Amino acid sequence: MELRELSAFVAVVEEGGLSAAARRLHMSQPALSQTINGLERELRLKLLDRGSTGTRPTEAGLTLFAEAQAVLARYRQAERAMARLTGDGAGVLRLGIPLEFPFDVLQPALAELAEACPDTKVQALHLSTSQQIAALNAGELEVGLLRERPGGEQLDAMLVTREELGVLLSAAVADELAGPDGVPLDALRGLEWLAFPRSDSPAWFDELTAILRSHGLDPRTDAPAGQRLIAEVKLAAVSAGRAFALAPPNWSHPIDGVSWVPLVGGPLVRRTWAVWAADSRRRDLGRLIAALDRPDLG
């Protein structure tokens, strides 16, 4: 058994299906299925029961799952120990990035890192906040950009962005509702909020829904786990005039018939934290964190 096979198997069990695990591992579902099938042939055991409602481990699969978790945890512990000893951290620095993170914040920081640590290669991974927290705890990311600040003493965090969200509306609806200062949040009653899945970032989702409800809106809280803020899907519903979406001022997907409008009073503020392992001693990670530091945010 190889570490990549164990990692793939653990991801399938934790995600409850091949599709979600493939997204987490950034590989195709057929390739992941082939890996799992190869592992079952190698062990001569059935590890997973596949059904229409998901994938469940068999008794043998549960045994392997526990053992694989222990092996992977020990391997990551060894990696972290070696990284602390090297000091400079030259190599790959894995960075988690959420959707819609401001390029004007990230690009200068990466340029500064490249100049200070030319031997470091940054591997950027687009992951939700929940996926990043899991990856940070598992030692699979050096730093993540999260929409909520995690608790505990194992992770350090620093606020790196603070964005007052506006709203995407059809041009006709925007003309009807917007005043000189933008659109009042309570004026959106009757429109559907195109939400992201709560599982992506529970604390941020709950904060948003609480504010929307306090302004008389009735947001859906059952967005399916596979629904993501894909521009084409979002804008099609918005342009029809039946829905609204939240977006930062630098929204980068202009389209005919859709307008970005500020919200009166700036009631929705999206914060992003840089988060990393508290015991990390990597010099390149330290340089990136320093480059992301914005004292004006407080």
C-alpha positions as CSV (number, residue, x, y, z in Angstrom):
1,M,0.0,0.0,0.0
2,E,1.2,3.5,-0.9
3,L,0.5,6.7,1.0
4,R,-1.4,8.1,-2.0
5,E,-3.7,5.1,-1.9
6,L,-4.3,5.5,1.8
7,S,-4.9,9.2,1.4
8,A,-7.4,8.6,-1.4
9,F,-9.3,5.9,0.6
10,V,-9.5,8.1,3.7
11,A,-10.8,11.0,1.6
12,V,-13.6,8.8,0.2
13,V,-14.7,7.6,3.6
14,E,-14.6,11.1,5.1
15,E,-16.5,12.7,2.2
16,G,-19.0,9.8,1.9
17,G,-18.6,9.5,-1.9
18,L,-16.2,9.4,-4.8
19,S,-17.4,12.7,-6.3
20,A,-16.8,14.8,-3.3
21,A,-13.5,13.1,-2.5
22,A,-12.3,13.7,-6.1
23,R,-12.9,17.4,-5.7
24,R,-11.1,17.5,-2.4
25,L,-8.1,15.6,-3.9
26,H,-8.2,17.6,-7.1
27,M,-8.3,14.6,-9.3
28,S,-10.9,13.0,-11.7
29,Q,-13.5,10.7,-10.3
30,P,-12.5,7.8,-12.7
31,A,-8.9,8.1,-11.6
32,L,-9.9,8.0,-7.9
33,S,-12.2,5.0,-8.6
34,Q,-9.3,3.2,-10.3
35,T,-7.1,3.9,-7.2
36,I,-9.7,2.5,-4.8
37,N,-10.3,-0.6,-7.1
38,G,-6.6,-1.2,-7.2
39,L,-6.3,-1.0,-3.4
40,E,-9.2,-3.5,-3.1
41,R,-7.5,-5.9,-5.5
42,E,-4.2,-5.6,-3.7
43,L,-5.8,-6.4,-0.4
44,R,-8.2,-8.9,-1.8
45,L,-11.0,-7.3,0.3
46,K,-14.0,-5.2,-0.5
47,L,-13.5,-1.9,1.3
48,L,-16.5,0.1,0.2
49,D,-20.2,-0.4,-0.4
50,R,-21.3,1.9,-3.2
51,G,-24.9,2.9,-3.5
52,S,-27.2,5.6,-4.8
53,T,-27.1,7.5,-1.5
54,G,-23.3,7.5,-1.1
55,T,-20.4,5.3,-0.3
56,R,-20.0,3.5,3.0
57,P,-17.0,1.5,4.3
58,T,-17.4,-2.2,4.9
59,E,-16.1,-3.8,8.1
60,A,-12.7,-4.3,6.4
61,G,-12.9,-0.7,5.2
62,L,-13.5,0.6,8.7
63,T,-10.4,-1.3,10.0
64,L,-8.3,0.1,7.1
65,F,-9.7,3.6,7.7
66,A,-8.5,3.6,11.3
67,E,-5.1,2.3,10.4
68,A,-4.7,4.6,7.5
69,Q,-5.6,7.6,9.6
70,A,-2.9,6.6,12.1
71,V,-0.3,6.1,9.3
72,L,-1.0,9.4,7.6
73,A,-1.0,11.3,10.9
74,R,2.4,9.9,11.8
75,Y,3.7,10.7,8.3
76,R,2.5,14.3,8.6
77,Q,4.1,14.6,12.0
78,A,7.4,13.5,10.5
79,E,7.0,16.0,7.7
80,R,6.4,18.9,10.2
81,A,9.4,17.8,12.3
82,M,11.7,17.9,9.4
83,A,10.3,21.2,8.2
84,R,11.1,22.7,11.6
85,L,14.6,21.4,11.4
86,T,15.4,22.8,8.0
87,G,14.4,26.3,9.0
88,D,14.2,27.8,5.6
89,G,11.3,25.7,4.4
90,A,12.5,25.7,0.7
91,G,10.3,23.6,-1.4
92,V,6.5,23.6,-1.9
93,L,4.3,25.9,0.1
94,R,0.6,24.9,-0.2
95,L,-1.8,27.8,-0.1
96,G,-5.6,27.5,0.2
97,I,-7.6,30.1,-1.5
98,P,-11.4,30.7,-1.4
99,L,-13.5,31.9,-4.2
100,E,-13.5,35.6,-4.9
101,F,-10.4,36.4,-2.9
102,P,-9.0,39.8,-4.0
103,F,-6.2,39.5,-6.5
104,D,-4.8,42.9,-5.5
105,V,-4.1,41.5,-2.0
106,L,-2.6,38.2,-3.0
107,Q,-0.5,39.1,-6.0
108,P,1.9,41.6,-4.3
109,A,2.3,39.2,-1.4
110,L,3.3,36.3,-3.7
111,A,5.6,38.6,-5.6
112,E,7.3,39.6,-2.4
113,L,7.6,35.9,-1.4
114,A,9.1,35.0,-4.8
115,E,11.8,37.7,-4.4
116,A,12.6,36.8,-0.8
117,C,12.5,33.0,-1.2
118,P,13.1,32.1,-4.9
119,D,13.4,28.4,-4.1
120,T,9.9,28.2,-2.8
121,K,7.2,27.0,-5.1
122,V,3.7,28.1,-4.2
123,Q,0.9,25.5,-4.9
124,A,-2.4,27.3,-4.8
125,L,-5.5,25.2,-4.1
126,H,-9.1,26.5,-4.4
127,L,-10.8,25.2,-1.3
128,S,-13.8,26.2,0.9
129,T,-13.1,27.3,4.5
130,S,-14.2,23.9,5.9
131,Q,-11.9,22.0,3.5
132,Q,-9.0,24.3,4.4
133,I,-9.5,23.8,8.1
134,A,-9.4,20.1,7.6
135,A,-6.4,20.3,5.4
136,L,-4.5,22.6,7.9
137,N,-5.2,20.2,10.8
138,A,-4.1,17.3,8.6
139,G,-0.8,19.0,7.7
140,E,-1.9,19.2,4.0
141,L,-1.7,23.0,3.8
142,E,0.9,25.4,5.0
143,V,-1.4,28.4,5.0
144,G,-5.1,28.9,4.3
145,L,-7.2,32.0,3.6
146,L,-10.4,31.4,5.6
147,R,-13.8,33.2,5.8
148,E,-14.0,32.5,9.5
149,R,-11.4,32.4,12.2
150,P,-10.9,28.9,13.7
151,G,-10.6,28.4,17.4
152,G,-8.0,26.4,19.4
153,E,-4.3,26.8,20.0
154,Q,-3.0,24.7,17.2
155,L,-3.6,27.4,14.5
156,D,-2.5,31.0,14.4
157,A,-4.6,33.6,12.4
158,M,-4.3,37.1,11.1
159,L,-7.0,39.2,9.4
160,V,-6.0,40.0,5.8
161,T,-9.1,41.4,4.1
162,R,-12.3,43.2,5.1
163,E,-14.8,43.7,2.2
164,E,-18.2,45.4,2.3
165,L,-20.3,43.2,0.1
166,G,-22.7,44.6,-2.4
167,V,-25.4,42.9,-4.4
168,L,-25.8,41.6,-7.9
169,L,-29.2,42.3,-9.4
170,S,-30.7,42.4,-12.9
171,A,-30.4,45.8,-14.4
172,A,-34.1,46.3,-14.3
173,V,-34.4,45.4,-10.6
174,A,-31.4,47.5,-9.8
175,D,-33.0,50.6,-11.5
176,E,-36.2,50.0,-9.5
177,L,-34.6,49.5,-6.1
178,A,-31.4,51.5,-6.0
179,G,-31.2,55.0,-4.6
180,P,-28.2,57.4,-4.6
181,D,-26.5,55.4,-1.8
182,G,-27.3,51.9,-3.2
183,V,-30.0,49.3,-2.3
184,P,-31.4,48.9,1.2
185,L,-31.0,45.3,2.3
186,D,-34.7,45.1,3.3
187,A,-35.6,46.1,-0.3
188,L,-34.5,42.6,-1.4
189,R,-37.4,40.9,0.2
190,G,-39.2,38.5,-2.2
191,L,-36.0,37.8,-4.1
192,E,-34.1,34.5,-3.6
193,W,-30.6,34.7,-2.2
194,L,-28.2,32.5,-4.2
195,A,-26.3,31.1,-1.3
196,F,-23.3,28.9,-1.0
197,P,-23.6,25.6,0.9
198,R,-23.5,26.1,4.7
199,S,-21.0,23.2,4.9
200,D,-18.4,25.4,3.1
201,S,-18.1,27.9,6.0
202,P,-20.7,27.4,8.7
203,A,-19.9,30.4,10.9
204,W,-19.8,32.9,8.0
205,F,-23.0,31.4,6.5
206,D,-24.8,31.7,9.9
207,E,-23.6,35.3,10.2
208,L,-25.0,36.1,6.8
209,T,-28.4,34.5,7.3
210,A,-28.8,36.2,10.7
211,I,-28.3,39.6,9.2
212,L,-30.6,38.9,6.2
213,R,-33.3,37.7,8.6
214,S,-32.9,40.8,10.8
215,H,-33.8,42.8,7.7
216,G,-36.9,40.8,6.9
217,L,-35.5,38.4,4.3
218,D,-36.2,34.7,4.4
219,P,-33.0,33.1,3.1
220,R,-32.8,29.5,2.1
221,T,-30.6,27.4,4.3
222,D,-30.7,24.2,2.3
223,A,-28.3,24.9,-0.6
224,P,-27.0,21.6,-1.8
225,A,-23.4,20.7,-1.0
226,G,-22.5,20.6,-4.7
227,Q,-23.8,24.2,-5.4
228,R,-21.0,26.6,-5.8
229,L,-20.8,30.3,-6.7
230,I,-20.2,29.6,-10.4
231,A,-20.6,32.9,-12.3
232,E,-22.6,31.5,-15.2
233,V,-25.2,29.8,-13.0
234,K,-25.4,32.7,-10.6
235,L,-25.8,35.4,-13.3
236,A,-28.4,33.5,-15.3
237,A,-30.7,33.5,-12.3
238,V,-29.9,37.1,-11.4
239,S,-30.4,38.4,-14.9
240,A,-33.9,36.9,-14.9
241,G,-34.8,39.2,-12.0
242,R,-35.9,36.5,-9.5
243,A,-32.8,36.4,-7.4
244,F,-29.8,38.3,-6.0
245,A,-26.3,37.3,-5.2
246,L,-23.7,38.9,-2.9
247,A,-20.4,40.0,-4.3
248,P,-17.5,42.3,-3.4
249,P,-16.9,45.7,-5.2
250,N,-14.2,44.2,-7.4
251,W,-16.6,41.6,-8.9
252,S,-14.8,40.5,-12.1
253,H,-17.6,39.0,-14.2
254,P,-19.3,41.9,-16.0
255,I,-22.3,40.7,-18.1
256,D,-25.1,42.5,-19.9
257,G,-28.3,42.8,-17.9
258,V,-26.6,42.4,-14.5
259,S,-25.5,45.2,-12.2
260,W,-23.4,45.4,-9.0
261,V,-24.9,47.8,-6.5
262,P,-23.6,48.7,-3.0
263,L,-25.8,48.0,0.0
264,V,-26.9,51.0,2.0
265,G,-24.9,51.3,5.2
266,G,-22.6,48.4,4.4
267,P,-24.4,45.8,6.6
268,L,-22.5,42.8,5.2
269,V,-18.8,42.7,5.8
270,R,-16.8,39.7,4.7
271,R,-13.5,39.0,6.5
272,T,-10.8,36.7,5.5
273,W,-8.0,35.4,7.8
274,A,-4.7,33.9,6.9
275,V,-4.4,30.8,9.1
276,W,-1.3,28.5,9.6
277,A,0.0,26.0,12.1
278,A,1.1,27.6,15.3
279,D,4.2,25.5,15.6
280,S,5.5,26.2,12.0
281,R,9.1,27.6,11.8
282,R,9.3,27.9,8.0
283,R,11.0,31.1,6.9
284,D,9.1,31.3,3.6
285,L,5.8,30.9,5.4
286,G,6.8,33.7,7.7
287,R,7.6,36.0,4.7
288,L,4.3,35.3,3.1
289,I,2.4,36.1,6.3
290,A,4.4,39.3,6.8
291,A,3.6,40.3,3.2
292,L,-0.1,39.7,3.8
293,D,-0.1,41.8,7.0
294,R,-2.3,44.9,6.7
295,P,-2.0,46.9,10.0
296,D,-4.9,49.2,8.8
297,L,-7.3,46.4,9.4
298,G,-6.7,46.4,13.1
